[in-house]
Amino acid sequence: VRDYFCQVYYVGEQLRCIAARQHVRILQGLAVPVFTLGDPQQPALFFVHGWPDTAATWSNQFVHFCAPPDLRFFCVAPEWFNNHVQRPRVPDSLLHIDAQLEAFGAVATALNLTNVTLIGHDWGATIAWLLLHLHGVS
């Protein structure tokens, strides 16, 4: 998915995106893969993409808000279940909104996120709203 970060979604200066992409981390040890960029000590921007899509959708925002040298924010963008080619598929029993919300909430908890701004697009906007109201991610 990192390969698509600049080639498919990014609309700005390609060299800037390519330079930022080398700093993007893809965390695999959580319930879902998570793209991160920036300084974890900065306020967090928690991006939730739509369906079907990928966390790489947020490449423009990652580069603008979280790439060196500015590092104004800590960008976090989890993937949806069964949406990352390097991860095994989850059972159908987990393919419901409660399980997805739990996984995204667990990401915020595992990364010790505070001072979070939630940003969602398409179905991700619904998930972001539910994370705020049902799971206290704010």
N, C-alpha and C positions, 0 to 999 in steps of 0.2 A: 504494500500500500504506500510505503514511503516513496516509491518510484513515481507514483501519481501525484505526489505533493505539489510539484511545480509544473509538470508537463500537462496535466489535465485541467487543474482548477485555477492556477495562479494567472492573473492577468496583468501584473506589473512587470518591472524589469527582471528578466529571468536570472541574471547574475545575482541579484539581491536575494531572490528566493533560493537559489542553489546554495548560496553562502549560509542562509538561515537553516536550510534543510539538514546540513551536517550537524547542527546542534539539536535537532528534534530527536527526542527519545521516544521509543515505543515500549511502554512498560507491559510486560507479558504476565507478571505474577499475580494479577488481580482477576476478578471475575470476568472482565472483558479487557481486551487490549486498550491502551490509553496512550494517545499522543500527548507529549508535553514539550514545552519550550519556555525558557526564561528562568528567572530566579524564584525559587519557591518561597522566598521571604517577602516577595512583593504581593500585592493584592491579586487574587486569582480571577481569571476569566474562564468560566466553565461552559464550554461550547457543546451543544447537543445537536447533532446533524439530523436531517430528515431521513425518510425511508423511501426507496432504497438509495443509499448513498454511503459515504465514508467520512471518517474524521478529516481526511485530506481536503474536504470541502472548505475547511476553515483556513487554508494556507494563506490567503490574503490577510486575514485578521492576525494569524500567528506572526507573520512577517512584520506587519505594521505595529502591533502592540508589544510583542514579546521577544523579538530577535535582537541580537547584539547589534550595535553597542548600547541601545537605549535600555532594554530590560526593565521597562516600566511596569510590566505585569507578568504573572505566571500563567501561561496558557495551558489549559487542560481540555482534551477532547476525547471522550471515551467512544468506543465502537459499539454498535448494537450487537446483540447475539447473532451468531451465524453470518456475520458480515465481514469477517477478516479471514483471508485465504490461508494464513499461517496457523490458524487455531482450529481444533476439532469442533465439529458442530455439536451444539447442546441438544439434549433430548427435546422432543416436541412438547413435553410436559412443562418445560421452562419458557416456552414461547408465548408468554402472556405478559401484560403490562406490569403486573405486580412484581414479577421476577426481574424484569428489565429495570424497573425503578429501584428495586433492592440492590441490584448490581451497580447502578450508577451512584446510588447513595453510599455504597461501600467504597467506591472510588474516592469520593469526597472525604470520607472518614479515614481511609488508609493514607491519603496524602496530607491529612491534618489541615485541610483547607479552612481558612477563616477569611472574613472580608471578601466573600465570593460574589461575583456578578454572574448571573445565569443568562446565557444567550442561546436561544433555540431557533431553529428554522424548520418549517414544515411540521412533520410529526415531532420533531425535536422540541418545538415550542410547547407542545402539550406535555411532553415529558418534563421539560424544565419547570413548567407551572406546577405540575404534580410533585416534583422534587421539592419545590419551595413549600407547598402547602401540606403535603403528606409526610415528608421526611425531614423537614426543617433545614434543608440545604439552602442557606441564604448568605 
